[in-house]
Amino acid sequence: MAAKSNKLQTSVTIKYKDGVNESGKDVIKLQKFSKVKVTASDDSIYNTAKEIEKLLGKSLVELIKTDENDITNA
């Protein structure tokens, strides 16, 4: 039998630039959003992150989507 995977949970982490430190290096902060709908498309997640970027007034550096799956042999 083939293994099957079922999405259990999706979360998104937004990394954004929050200024520079005393050494002149970028300060990168993280904001994690859990309980994202598992059916949310990558486009809708990206567009939502861009809106959050506008609200923060900070530059988006990276957007990470994490899916947790249950894998069974059914």
Secondary structure, DSSP 4 states (H G I P E B T S, - for coil): ---EEEEEEEEEEEEEEEEE-TTSPEEEEEEEEEEE-TT--HHHHHHHHHHHHHHHTSEEEEEEEEEEEEEE--
